[in-house]
Amino acid sequence: MYFILSVFLYFKAKATDKMEANTIFQRLLKGEAISPNDPEAYKLREASYSTKNLLLQMNSTSNPSEIRALLSQITASEIDESVAVFTPLHINYGKHTKIGKNVFINFDCVFLDLGGITIEDGVLIAPKVSLLSEGHPISVEERHSLIPKPIHIKRNAWIGASATILQGVTIGENSVVAAGSIVSQDVPDNTIVGGAPAKIIKKI
């Protein structure tokens, strides 16, 4: 009897895992474009409203421990004590954002993370930085579809004030993005970029 129950629970868990692996959020992480007519599309807006409730609490406190605790709920991951966030911070989903240790995020940043955002250890993010892992097709007929591509900011990178990092971009280790830049292509390690669109200024 115990064996039969164990087998039943095993296959039930497998079925659950398979269902969860196929949710609209997992499909976004896999890079799948989502049509506005997708049967699960409504879940994206519902999730954003749930995140907004937590953001209202997080952005209303100046207590660092409370900020980290609420950001942990938003990202569904533990935010290390070494992380400092100066609110307000604006996130549309949260669970696709991963933040390393010794990260500093300054005031008024925007993270659109349905496509995935990874911020490695030691990263500095200045005020009003936008990390946008989502986009739309150029075609007018398909423009309301959502195209996800992950953003990856590697160790010790510094993103200057009001910079915008677009979907699919990797910022290399130790690199610097100058204030006001719009970054649409990968930045190599140990490099300073600037401008709109951002271009290599020099090697560090």
C-alpha positions in Angstrom: 0.0 0.0 0.0 2.8 2.4 0.9 4.6 1.6 -2.4 1.5 2.3 -4.4 1.0 5.6 -2.6 4.6 6.6 -3.1 4.3 5.8 -6.9 1.1 7.9 -7.1 2.6 10.9 -5.3 5.7 10.6 -7.5 3.8 10.8 -10.7 1.5 13.5 -9.4 4.5 15.6 -8.5 6.0 15.0 -12.0 2.7 16.1 -13.6 2.6 19.2 -11.4 6.2 20.0 -12.4 5.3 19.6 -16.0 2.4 21.9 -15.7 4.4 24.5 -13.9 7.2 24.3 -16.4 4.6 25.2 -19.1 3.2 28.3 -17.5 3.3 31.6 -19.4 6.1 32.8 -17.1 8.3 29.8 -17.8 7.6 30.2 -21.5 8.8 33.8 -21.3 12.0 32.7 -19.6 12.6 30.3 -22.5 12.3 33.2 -24.9 8.9 32.4 -26.3 7.0 35.4 -27.8 3.6 35.8 -26.2 0.6 36.8 -28.2 -2.1 39.1 -26.6 -4.5 36.3 -27.6 -2.6 33.7 -25.5 -5.0 32.0 -23.1 -2.7 32.8 -20.2 -2.0 36.4 -21.2 -4.3 37.7 -18.5 -2.0 36.2 -15.8 0.8 38.7 -16.7 -1.4 41.7 -15.7 -2.7 39.9 -12.6 0.9 39.2 -11.5 1.9 42.8 -12.1 -0.9 44.0 -9.8 0.1 41.6 -7.1 3.7 42.8 -7.3 2.4 46.4 -7.2 0.9 45.7 -3.8 4.3 44.7 -2.4 6.0 47.6 -4.1 3.7 50.1 -2.4 4.8 48.7 0.9 8.5 48.5 0.0 8.5 52.0 -1.5 6.9 53.4 1.6 9.5 52.4 4.1 13.1 53.6 4.8 14.0 50.6 6.9 16.7 48.6 5.0 15.7 45.3 6.5 12.0 45.8 5.6 13.1 46.8 2.0 15.2 43.6 1.6 12.4 41.4 3.1 9.8 42.8 0.7 12.1 42.6 -2.2 12.8 39.0 -1.3 9.0 38.4 -1.6 8.8 40.3 -4.9 11.7 38.3 -6.4 10.9 35.0 -4.7 14.5 34.8 -3.7 16.6 35.7 -0.6 18.1 39.2 -0.9 21.4 39.2 0.9 22.1 41.6 3.8 24.9 43.2 1.8 22.4 44.5 -0.8 21.3 48.1 -0.5 18.2 49.5 -2.4 17.2 53.2 -2.3 13.5 53.2 -3.0 11.4 53.9 -5.0 12.1 50.9 -7.2 9.6 49.9 -9.9 9.3 46.2 -11.1 6.5 44.8 -13.2 6.8 41.1 -12.1 9.9 40.4 -9.9 10.2 36.7 -9.9 12.5 36.8 -12.9 15.0 39.1 -11.2 18.0 37.6 -9.6 20.2 39.9 -7.4 23.7 38.9 -6.1 25.6 40.2 -3.1 27.0 43.7 -2.5 24.7 45.2 -5.0 23.7 48.8 -4.8 20.5 50.1 -6.5 19.9 53.8 -6.3 16.7 55.8 -6.5 13.9 55.5 -9.1 15.1 52.5 -11.2 12.7 50.5 -13.4 13.0 46.8 -14.0 10.8 45.1 -16.6 11.9 41.5 -15.9 9.5 39.1 -17.6 12.4 38.2 -19.9 14.8 37.7 -17.0 17.2 40.1 -15.3 20.4 38.8 -13.6 22.5 41.2 -11.5 25.7 39.7 -10.3 27.8 40.5 -7.2 29.2 43.9 -6.7 27.1 45.7 -9.3 26.4 49.4 -8.9 23.2 50.8 -10.4 22.7 54.6 -10.4 19.5 56.5 -10.2 16.8 56.3 -12.9 18.4 53.3 -14.6 16.0 51.2 -16.8 16.5 47.5 -17.3 14.0 46.4 -20.0 14.0 42.7 -20.8 10.8 42.9 -22.9 10.0 44.3 -26.3 7.4 44.2 -29.1 7.6 43.3 -32.8 8.0 46.0 -35.4 5.1 44.7 -37.4 1.9 46.7 -36.7 -0.2 43.5 -36.9 1.9 41.8 -34.2 3.0 44.8 -32.1 0.9 43.9 -29.1 2.8 40.6 -28.7 5.6 40.4 -26.1 9.1 39.4 -27.0 11.3 38.5 -24.0 15.1 38.4 -24.0 17.2 38.3 -20.8 19.5 41.0 -19.4 22.7 39.9 -17.7 24.8 42.4 -15.7 28.1 40.8 -14.7 30.2 41.3 -11.6 31.3 44.8 -10.6 29.7 46.5 -13.5 28.6 50.1 -13.0 25.5 51.4 -14.7 25.4 55.2 -14.8 22.4 57.4 -14.1 19.5 57.3 -16.5 21.1 54.6 -18.6 18.7 52.2 -20.4 19.7 48.6 -21.0 17.6 47.0 -23.6 16.5 43.4 -23.9 19.0 40.6 -24.7 22.0 42.7 -23.5 24.9 41.4 -21.4 27.1 44.0 -19.6 30.5 42.5 -19.1 32.4 42.1 -15.8 33.9 45.4 -14.4 32.4 47.4 -17.3 31.0 50.9 -17.1 27.9 52.3 -18.9 28.0 56.1 -19.0 25.1 58.1 -17.8 22.3 58.6 -20.2 23.4 55.7 -22.5 21.1 53.5 -24.4 22.6 50.0 -24.6 21.3 47.7 -27.3 24.3 45.4 -27.8 26.5 43.4 -25.5 29.3 45.2 -23.7 32.6 43.3 -23.4 34.4 42.9 -20.0 36.5 45.8 -18.7 35.0 48.3 -21.2 33.5 51.8 -20.9 30.6 52.5 -23.3 28.5 55.6 -23.8 26.1 57.3 -26.1 22.8 56.5 -27.8 23.2 53.9 -29.1 26.1 53.1 -26.8 29.5 52.6 -28.3 32.9 51.6 -26.9 34.8 54.6 -25.5 37.8 52.7 -24.1 39.1 49.7 -22.3 39.7 49.7 -18.6 
